[in-house]
Amino acid sequence: MVDWPPSPRGEKVWHILNGAGLMILGNDQFALVPGDVIHIAPGLAHQVHSRGQHPLQLLCITCPPHPGKHDVPEAATP
């Protein structure tokens, strides 16, 4: 199980690529299968549980992007 805290500033779109799982989105629960696309609104609590024989793989698109160490440009050196 993975439990993500609500993101108050951005929305997410998940595209399920492989595996099977269970999504908890706010007060709703539903199965995940390859090809599913899920919209996660800002501030909405969500969890995902892998339920298949294969690892659950998903593509996560965020807007605005979440800054990470690979997303922040390095300072220019003179």
C-alpha positions as CSV (number, residue, x, y, z in Angstrom):
1,M,0.0,0.0,0.0
2,V,1.1,3.5,-0.8
3,D,-0.5,6.4,1.1
4,W,0.0,9.8,-0.5
5,P,-0.8,13.0,1.4
6,P,-3.2,15.3,-0.3
7,S,-1.5,17.9,-2.5
8,P,-3.2,21.2,-1.9
9,R,-1.6,23.0,-4.8
10,G,-1.8,20.7,-7.7
11,E,-3.8,18.0,-9.5
12,K,-2.6,14.6,-10.8
13,V,-3.5,12.3,-13.6
14,W,-2.5,8.7,-13.3
15,H,-2.4,6.3,-16.3
16,I,-2.2,2.6,-15.3
17,L,0.3,0.8,-17.4
18,N,0.6,-2.7,-16.0
19,G,-0.6,-4.8,-13.1
20,A,-3.8,-4.6,-11.0
21,G,-4.7,-2.6,-7.9
22,L,-7.2,-1.0,-5.7
23,M,-7.5,2.8,-5.6
24,I,-8.9,4.7,-2.6
25,L,-9.8,8.2,-3.7
26,G,-11.4,10.3,-1.0
27,N,-14.4,8.1,0.1
28,D,-14.5,6.0,-3.1
29,Q,-12.7,2.6,-3.8
30,F,-12.4,1.0,-7.2
31,A,-10.2,-1.6,-9.0
32,L,-7.3,-0.5,-11.3
33,V,-6.4,-2.3,-14.5
34,P,-4.1,-1.3,-17.4
35,G,-5.6,1.5,-19.5
36,D,-7.4,3.2,-16.6
37,V,-6.9,6.9,-16.3
38,I,-7.6,8.6,-12.9
39,H,-7.9,12.3,-12.1
40,I,-6.9,13.3,-8.6
41,A,-8.1,16.7,-7.7
42,P,-6.0,19.1,-5.5
43,G,-6.5,18.3,-1.7
44,L,-8.0,14.9,-2.3
45,A,-6.5,12.1,-0.1
46,H,-5.6,8.9,-2.1
47,Q,-4.1,5.5,-1.6
48,V,-3.2,2.7,-4.0
49,H,-2.7,-1.0,-3.3
50,S,-1.1,-3.4,-5.7
51,R,-3.3,-6.5,-6.1
52,G,-2.0,-8.5,-9.0
53,Q,0.7,-11.0,-9.8
54,H,2.8,-8.3,-11.5
55,P,3.9,-5.0,-10.0
56,L,1.5,-2.1,-10.5
57,Q,3.1,0.4,-12.9
58,L,1.6,3.8,-13.5
59,L,2.5,7.1,-15.2
60,C,1.9,10.1,-12.9
61,I,1.4,13.5,-14.5
62,T,1.2,16.5,-12.2
63,C,0.1,20.1,-12.8
64,P,1.9,22.2,-11.8
65,P,5.0,19.9,-11.7
66,H,6.3,18.8,-8.4
67,P,9.8,20.1,-8.0
68,G,12.4,17.5,-7.3
69,K,16.1,17.3,-7.4
70,H,16.1,16.5,-11.1
71,D,13.5,19.2,-12.0
72,V,15.3,22.2,-10.5
73,P,17.8,23.8,-12.9
74,E,21.3,24.2,-11.5
75,A,22.6,27.7,-11.0
76,A,24.7,28.9,-13.9
77,T,28.4,29.1,-13.1
78,P,30.4,32.1,-14.4
